[in-house]
Structures are given as structure tokens and as C-alpha cells.
């Protein structure tokens, strides 16, 4: 019985110890690195703008990375794809504690802003002044992955 207890303790300690040198660390879950959102946004002269946004983090729990934005103007043809870098900002025009994802932070005149809703359950489009769109307009991209 004593040998069994000792074996159990040694097994538990081995499970808690760091991996041996040369042993690769386990890869982080893909879900932690990639988030995808989709929705229909307003369009001035078409029925809507089908929007698919994928944010990929540089590392787990990182607040920046790369993005892929696919926009399709309904009844207008082929999708338009944009890629680049994104970062995280604190605060918008309404809430100083809001979390905002900024696409193309290195392009001040071309940056786009999305308000984080909940625990990345959705994103809400913000206008050029980082204010929410009017309630009558669709402005939400829901998380799909």
C-alpha cells in the first residue's frame, strides 16, 4: 500500500513539472488565436454589405495580430478582400472603458473600429468618430468561430 501511495505522489509530481529540455511545448488551441465574425452591414446604394471578419492573434491573449476582411456588396458581384494588422484600444466616444478592435492602426485615415461586445460574442461597427451607428442601421457582426 505504501509503494502504491509513493507511486501516486511521484506521478502527480511528474505531471506538474516542466517538460524536459528539447521537449516541444504543447501548441495553444486554435480557438484562442482566431476569432471569426459575420453579419450584414448597411450599404448606401445596395441592399447590404455581407461582412466576414477574421482576427488572428499574434500569440495567446495578445491584443493585436492580423486580420482578413471579406466584404460583398449584395447584388454587385465579387467579394472584396482586405488584409492587414489590428490592435486593441481602450475606450470609444461613449465609454472610456470599452474595448475596441482597430483595423489598420498604422493608417489613421483608413483605420476601422469595432466595439467588442461581451466576451467577444459580437462586434459592433463604430463610425469615424468612434461612435455607434444609429440604432436603425444594422451594425453587429456575430461570432461564428
N, C-alpha and C positions, 0 to 999 in steps of 0.2 A: 504494500500500500504506500509505503514511504517512497519507493522508487517511482511509483506512478505519479505522486504529487510533485516530486522533483522534476520529472519529465514534463509535466504540465507547466510548471513555472519556467523552465528553460525554453519551452516552445513559445510561451507568451512573451518572454523577453526577446527572443529572436524575431518575433513578428514586429516588435516595436523598434528594433534597432535600424539604423540607416542601412541602405544597400551597400554591399561590398564594393570596393573600388573597381571600376570597369563595368559595373552593372548599370545598364541604362535605366533612367528614372521612368516611371510609367507616364505615358502621354496623357495630357489633360483631355477631358471629354470634349468632343467637337461642339456640343451644345453650348459649352461655356465660352467658346471662341467665336461662334457665328450666331447672329440673330437675323431672321428674315421677317419682313413686314409687307403687307399688301393692302391695297384699297383703291377706291375710285375718288379722285380729287376733282375739283372744279376746273372747267376749261372755258375760256371766254367765248370761243366760237365753234365749239363742238359739244357733243353730249357728255363728255367726261374724259378724264385722263387716268387710265389704268396705270397704277404705280406699284412697282415692286422694288423694295429697298433691302439690300443685304449688307449688314455691318459685320465686319470681321475684326476682332480684337487682335492687337499685336501680341498679347500674352494674356493668360487668365487674369481676370479682374482689372485689366488695363482700361483706361478711359479714352483710348484712341486706337486707330487702326486704319483699315482701308474699307472702301465701300464700293458697291455696284448698284447703280440705279437704272432701272429699265422703265421707261415711260412710253405708253402707247396712247396716242390721240385717237379716241374712238371714231370710227368712220373716216379715218385719214390714212390708213396704211401701216407701214412697217414701224416696229418699236425703235426708240432712240435710247441708246445705252451710254451712260456716263460712269466713269470710274475715277477714284481719287482717294484722298485721305480724309479722315474725320477725326474730330476731337470732342471733348466734353467741356461744357461751360456750366457755371453755377449762376442761376438767375436768368429771368427774362424780364420783359417790360411790366409784367403784372406781379410776379412772385420772386423775391430775391433768393429764395431757397430752391427754386425749380432746377431740375436737371435738364439741360438742353444739349442735344447732339448737333454739332455743326459740321456740315459737309464743306470741304474745301476751305479750311480756316486760313490758308495762305493766300486766298483770293478775296479780299474784303468786299469787293463789289459783286462777286459771284457766289458768295457763301449762302448756303441754305440752312434753315434751322428747324429742328423737330423737337417738340417738348416730350419728354419721357413721361408716360402715364403708368402709374403703379410700378410694379417690378418688371418693367419692360414688356408689359402686356400689350401696349399700343404706343403709337407716336402720333402727336397732333402737329400739323403744319403750322408754323408761325410765319407772319408776314415779314417784310424787310425791316420793320422796326421791332421785331421780336414780340409782336402782339398776336394773340389768337385771331384766326379768321372769324368773320361774323357767324353766329350760330346757324343761320340759314344755309350756309355753304358746307358741303361735306369736307372734312379736314382730317379724318382719322385713318391711319394705317394700322391694321390689326396684326399682331404677331401670328405668323403661320409656322414658325420653326424656331 
